[in-house]
């Protein structure tokens, strides 16, 4: 369950839009990481690629599905 943010004096504070956007980006990166690992990318490589929103997730997955070893796909995409 999400925690309710508190200010330094212990009172509740409103969550800013910026914090909400960062949380959504974290969710997207976790999902991208899971999808990359599902097709065979190593954990560290999947995390690094998932954080690169300029890399097409479906293109990366397709490389591996067509027979490219995940290690080589990382080099190609990196």
Buried (B, 14 or more C-beta within 10 A) or exposed (E): EEEEEEEEEEEEEEEEEEEEEEEEEEEBBEEBBEBBBEBBBEEEBBBBBBEBEEBEBEEBBEBBEEEBEBEEBBEEBE
